[in-house]
Amino acid sequence: MPILRSAFIALSQNASLRKFAEQSEMGRRMSSRFVAGMEIQDVVRAAKELADLGIASTLDSLGENVTTPGEARRSGEVYHRLLDAIESQKLNANVSLKLTQMGMDLDPGLAEEIVAELVQHAVAANTFVRVDMEGSQYTQATIDMVRRIHALPGNRGHVGVVIQAYLYRSAQDIRTLTGEGIRIRLCKGAYKEPASLAFPEKKDVDANFVKLMQLLLTSGLYHGIATHDEQMIAATKQFVREHGLDPRSFEFQMLYGIRRDLQRSLVKEGFPMRVYVPFGTEWYPYFMRRLAERPANALFIAKNLFKK
Ligand code: FDA
């Protein structure tokens, strides 16, 4: 793993730096490139602006690894408010959440209860809950929980999960999940994983991404191909063309503030596009993972900080 990526991932876990950054005005300004704001109204505004460009959203209330059941329930409440906003304001949006934000480290039963209630709410609001994928210690438990919740009456098609191309296990997981009709977001993977579980080399992650994309696009379900990598996007477009697939039978997904040019050009070409829009005060670990993916971002943000 390149040294800067490791350094930013290590920084993403530094508690004192996190506290300092999240409370400082400078920190908030830095994060605004990748985070839509601190309040629900900010994320709603961002979703509407994207909708004007023909782009759908998935709304994310930032936060992970909560330490009390009260915090977990409060995280769930924010998502209920997001689902209400999606319904009442008719947003072209769904939500993305993390299980550790719903208390997974404290009590997996509590996390499951909170997520199952949110999925029920999403069914009523005619939208969808995406369960993000975190580090590999959570992979199996996340997949199992999504399968159980998806199997509950009325939930089919209203909850899905994320699969990471860097893990060796992912092709098998895709077969299991698509066999049950579960929709998947494919991404490369953003955590630090050992070579015993994940491809250490980018070229192997990329090759696996292409293979998994092909599995998804031929599964008959509507999936998300989440990447800013032009080569992955070109490979997806080529596969769609060669197999005569409907370009609207899946969606591309990108992160808020990243490759906005590419987001717009894919929409112009007729591909559905969804942007992951995070908001909230707990932006620090998310932000540092974005710097880890592209250390040049640190320079870019520093420069823009001093621009009017
Ligand atoms: P890669 O990192 O190879 O980058 C390719 C190119 O994309 C770069 O050269 C650059 O041009 C551009 N780029 C990539 N990252 C950038 C950045 N931060 N800033 C500016 N440019 C950038 N991960 C995970 O483990 N669990 C999850 O649930 C999710 N969920 C998720 C949702 C969505 C919608 C997206 C787009 C991504 C995720 N991810 C994720 C993150 C994902 O695993 C991965 O870390 C990033 O998407 C970066 O990988 P790329 O595929 O973009 O390619």
Residues whose N, C-alpha, C, O or C-beta is under 5 A from the ligand:
A	BS01	FDA	D132 M133 V162 C187 K188 G189 A190 Y191 A226 T227 H228 D229 Q253 M254 L255 I258 Y276 R290 E293 R294 N297
